[in-house]
Amino acid sequence: MPSKSTSKNKKPNATKLDQIVTQLNRNNGVSIPELVKTTGWQAHSIRGFMSGSLKKRGLVVASSKQEGRDRRYRLTESA
């Protein structure tokens, strides 16, 4: 009979929330197109997620725009 392996040593797949938060924590932040590629969600869904779900968790998302580049989003200190 084959032995069953336990998944205690394996890291579970990161949820989309985890993926988004990880990218928002980067020094240079993340753009909406990058999050679309990561999650497979539409841009309006990502913006809604950031303004709703992340806010409910006490996370503050700041955005900045540089000339000729996409708007970048990143997590800042909690309010």
Beta strands, then each sheet from edge to edge (+ up, - down):
strand 1: 30-31
strand 2: 60-64
strand 3: 72-76
sheet 1: 1+ 3- 2+
end
